[in-house]
């Protein structure tokens, strides 16, 4: 974490291992105070070049941060003193462009929340990735069903947890975990 040079009151909100800024690839880190791009430099890639962009320097219009997610995972940010662009990428061959676009959208939303002064949960990046995979798979299955002529939407259902009686819900036939007692059960 020393490569980020965090201030005493600064916390990491989210990060991406692969983001291009200008001609350099590196790690992009969002904190409660700044956007930080860390690129490796040198023949052995041991030296870090850190660029810090304070969130309070992002332009606001009608209370909304001037941050836009675009095609192919591009994140455009308009600062008081200029424009910065970051491009998310990954090595996946399957859904790579859509995943990059989704990641840019998540970053734009999170930056907007921070700039607008909203409370933001720290460190649920893994949850966002799981959510993305689940949504992608759901959309893919729907597409496949459409190709084969089966276009029925999955049915949502709810019931009482078999272990504690709390309400659990989800897609009919799926296995869910109770939020209260964490017991797994099929709907």
Secondary structure, 3 states (H helix, E strand, C coil): CHHHCCCCCCCEEEEEEEEEECCEEEEEEEECCEEEEEEEECCCCCEEEEEEEEHHHECEECCEECEEECHHHEEEEEECCEEEEEEECCCCCCCHHHHHHHHHHHHHHHHHHHHCCCCCCCCCHHHHHHHHHHHHHHHHHHHHHHHCCCCCCCCEEEEECCCCCCEEEEECCCEEECCCCCCEEEC
